[in-house]
């Protein structure tokens, strides 16, 4: 590395040549291992974001990297024009793990959400008898399911929608956590209810106790599919395989992604039973990279790591521990501390001047996290973290709040 290639060099290069669709903290990461990352100047940081929960197993987990390398030497891509020996194994393992009958693989989370919506509409026409092109999907205010044209069509965040219309019709928005609003919104044309068990991007918003269970009951009563977007909350992040398990809810359709690829590869999937996913016929949906052997080999090892290293129990136990510690911080800026497992948010009062300045101060202390929805600091460390590391992080957080108070 030449002396010129410091943080400023890379930040300037990105600002000149990269589209400005993100506002990252000015830390240029060049190496990562486990819960730690290093920047181009050799500074070490504790990653408290996990790439928005895509790195639940920790950075560059040796088992996942080994699976990646071994598969990369054999075959990486066949497209679905031909079969490969990894996709059927991943499909069976996911079904065995979750109790669903079928899986449809994709790459990004947004692609998987789009797939679930297509499946719901197809089910509505073929199984429920909704008139063609009249299917409706109910979504929640302040949701985040991705950034495609269709997905932003049912977003309530003006920033995600501005200058991107016209929008896709067929979506009804109701307040998150409001069971009566959901019940009133259902019509004979309602195909599905799409919901996040916890709204992560909106600021770690946890619905009222019993909301998911009641919503599932209402969907069943009205012959409506209950679709859970578990892309951020699933695969151990909140102390269960799926966040819906807290209320003993079995969604009709589940969408997973992010840490399914162990932070090494983009893998997502839609899980459901034959009544829904069995409706797809050859050519009705697809993806060149979906179900590719490299992705599947990585996903299989990623799932094994979560199971065999007890990362779900770790998230549950340490999440409770850390949440209680954070609640002891006395600051005039803190409005509320909330979370489940290792998905935690600190909401600040508007007078605090926004969460970003706290994230920037924490970066200077060696702790990397990110603001969400302006006034919330989100904490989501890799699930391989230990108590001593959380104690170290807590001291840094407490120090920053004291200094900025």
N, C-alpha and C positions, 0 to 999 in steps of 0.2 A: 504493500500500500504506500503510495507516495504521500508526502506531507499534505498535498492539496486535497486528497480524498478523505476529508473529514465530514462531520455531520452537515456542515453548511454546504459543502460541495454536492452531496446527494440530495439535500432538500432543494437547492437551487435547480439542479438537473430535473428533478421531478416536477417542480413548479413550471419549468419551461416546456418540457416535452410531454408531461402527463396531463390528462384531463383532470380538472379540479372538482371531481365529484366526491371527494373525501376531505376531511379536515383532521388529519392525524396529528398526534403529538409528535414533536420534532425529536424523535429517537430513531436512529437508523440501525436496525437489528441485523447482525451479520452471523450470529451463532446462537444456538439454543440447545438446552439439554434439561429434560425433566421440567422443573418449575422455574428454571432460570434462563435468562437471555442475556446476550452481550451486544453492545453496540460497536460501531466501527472504530471507536476510540478506546475500546477495552473496558468500558464501564459495565458493571454487572447489575441486573435488575431482576426482581421477582415478578414474574408474569401473573397479574391478578385479573386477567381477562380471558385467557385461554382461547384467543381468536374467536371470541363470542361463543365459547363452549365447544368449539371444534377440536380442541386439544385436551379433552378430558383425561386422556391417558398420559399426559405430559408430552413435552416436545421430544421428537426423535426417539420415541420409545424403542429400545434395541430390538425387541421382538417384532414390532411392526415394521421397522426399517429392514430387518432381516427378511421378513416375508415379502416386502416390496422388492428387494434386490433379487431374491431367488426367483420370484415370478417374472421380474423384468428380463431375466436372462433366458426365460423359456418362451413366453409369448405375452405381449401386452395388449393387443387389440385384434379382434377378429370381425368386429361388427356383429349384429345379430343375424347377418346373412348365413352365418355358420354357427355351430354350437361350440362351446368351450367347456373344459372340465372343472371350472371354478364356480361359475354361476349356479348350476344346479345344487352344489353343496352349500353355497351361501343361502340360497332360497330355502332349502330344507332346514338349515340351522336357525334361520330367522323365524320360520314357522314353528319349529319346536320350542324356541325360546319364548315366543309371544302368544302362541295358541291360535294364530290365524292360519287360514288354509292356503293363501296365495300371496305372492309378492310381485310387485312390478318395480324394477330397478331404474333409477335415473342418476343424474350427476349432482346437480345443485339442489338446494332446498326449494327454491322457487319452481324449478321444473317438477319436483315431486308434488308441490301444492297444485300446480296446474293439472297434473295427472289426476290427482284426487278429485278436482272439480270436473274434469272431463268424465271421469268414472261416475260421479254423482249424477251428472246430467243424463248420461247414457242409461243409467239405472232408472232414473225418473221416467224416461220415455218408454223404455222396454219393459220395465217391471211394474212401475206404479201407475202408468197410463196417463201421465201428464201430456197435454197436447204439445206437439212439436214446437220447439223454440219458445215455450212458455215457462220453462223450469226456472225456479228462483232458489237462490242460496242465501241463507241468513248469515251475516257476519257481525262482528262486534266492533263498536267504536274503539278507537286507539289501537286497533290490531296492527300487527306487522307479520306479513306472510311472504314478503319478497318485493320485487320491484318491476315485474313485467307489467305490460299495459293492462292486462286483465286484473292482476293483483292490486295495482294502485287504483283501479276503478272502484274497489270497495274499501280503500283506505280513507280514513277521516283526517289524515295529516296533510294540510295544504301544501307543504313543501314537497311531498312526494308526488303531488298531482299537478302542480302549477306548470302550465305550458305543455302538458302531455296528452290533452284530450284530442279527439272525442274518446269517451270511455266505453268499456264493455257493459252492456245492460244485463239485468238479471240478478242483481244483488240488493239485499235489504239490510240496512244497518240498525242494530239495537244496542243500547248501553250494555257494557260488559258487567256481568254480575247481576243483572236485572232479569229475574226469571219471569216476571209478569210480562215484561216487554217482549221476551222471546215467545211466550205463549200467544200473545196477541198478533205477532207478526206472521205466524204460520197460516198458510192458505192451502187449498187443495193442490196448488202448483209448487209448493215448497219441496225441493229435492233434498236439501241438506242444511245442517247447521255446522258452520266451521268455526272452531274456537281454539285458543291457546289455553291450556290449563293454568298457566301463569303468563301474564303478558310481560315478557322480558324487556323488549325494546321500549315499551311504553313507560318503563320505570319500575320493574319488578312489582306489578300489580297482581295481588292475590285475591281471587274472588271470595265472596262470603262462603262460610262452611256449608256444604251441602249443595252448592250451586251446580256443580258438574253432575252430581247424582240426579238432581231434580230435572236438569236439562235433558239428560239421557232418557229419563222416564217420559218426559213430554214428547221427545222425538219418537220414542217407541209407540206411544199412544196415537201419534199422528202419521205413522209410517214415513218418517223423515230420517235420513242418515245422519248420524252423529259423527262428525269428522274432527279428530284431535290433531292439531299441529304440535307435535312433540319434537320439533327439530332442535330447539334450544333446551327444552326441559327434559327430554328423554335421555335414555342410555346412562342413567346414574346421576345426572347433574343435581337433582333435587332429593336424592336419597332413596329413590325407587328406580326400577327399570324404566317405568313410564310414570309421569306425574299423576295421571288419572287413577293410578292404583291407590292413592291416598283416600279416594272416595269409593274404591272398589267398582269403578266404572270401566266397562269394556266397550270402547268406541267401536262403531261399525267400520270405520276407516281410520288408520293411524299413519301419519306422515313422519318419517325420521330422516336424519341427515347429519350434517356437521361431524360429530365425533365417531360416526359410523366409519369414517375414513381415517380415524386415529390421528388427524392432523397431517397425514401424509398424502392423501388423495381425496378428490371430491367424489363422494358416494352418497346417494340418497335413495329412499325406497318408500313405496306405498304398500301398506299391509292391510289386507281385508280377507273376506271369505269369498267363496266361488260365486255366490249370488251377485257380487259386485264386480270383482276383477275378472271373473269368468266370462263377462260380457265382451271383453276385448277380443277382436278377431284379427288375423294377420293383416297388417297395413293400417289398422285403425289408430295406432299410436306407436311411437318408437323413438329411439335415440341411438345414434351411431356408437356413442361411448357407453350408453347405459348397459350395465351387466358385463362390462369388459373384464377379462380375466385378471388384469392387474388390480383393478378396483375391488373385485370380489375377494382376491387373496388377501388384500390389505384389510378389508372389512371383516373377514373371518377371523383374522388374528386380533383385530381391534376389539371384537366382541369377546374373544377368549381372555384378553388382558383384563377387561372390565370384570369378568366373572372370577378369574383365578387370582387376581390381586385384590379382591374384595373392595373394589373402588366404590360400590354403591353404599356399603356399610360405612366406609370412611367418609363419604359425602354426608350421610345422615348424622353421624356422631359429631364430626368436626364442624359441620354446618351449625348444629345447635350450640355447640361450644362457642364458636366465633360470633354468632348472632348475639348471644348473651353478653359477650365481652364488649361488642360494639355498642350495646345499649347502655353501657356504663359511662360512655364518653359524655361529658357535660359540655355543651356548647350552645350558644344562643342561635347558631345557624341551623342546628339539626331539628327538623320537623318530625321525622319518623325513621326508624330503622326496621326493615322488614325483609323477609326472605324465607326460602325453604331449601334445606340442604346447603350446598355451596353456590347458591344463586341468591345474592343478597344486594339490597339497595339501601343507600342512605339518601333520603329525600331532604333537601335543604329548603329553608324559607327563601322566597324571592329576594329578600334583603341581603342574602349571602353573596349576591353578585354572580350567581351561576356556578355550576359544578365544575366547569372546566378549569378554573383557577386552582381549585383544590387538586384536580388530577395533575396539573402541571407542577404543583408544589410536591405532590407525592412522587412524581417522576424524579425530581431532584433528590429525593430521599431514597431512591432505588426501588420504588414500587410502581408498577405500571398498571393503571386502570383507566377507565374511560367514562365520560359523562354520557348520559342518555336523557333525552327530552329536557335538556337545559339544566334542570334542577336536581337530577338524581345521579349519584356516583354509584356505578355498578361494580360489584366485586364477584368474580367467578374464577377462582384459581383452579389449576389442574387438580383432578381428584386424587392424584398421588401425593398431594401435599401432606405434611406432618404437623403435629401440634406446635412443635418448636418454631416452625416457619410461620405459622399463623400468629404466634406470640410476637415474633419479630415484626411482622407486618402491622400488628395492632399498635405496637409502640410507635411506628412511623405515622400511622393514621392519627393517633392521639396527639402526637407532636405537631403535626400539620394543623389540626383543628385548634390547638392551643395558640400556635403562632398566628393563625389567620383570624382568631376570635377578636 
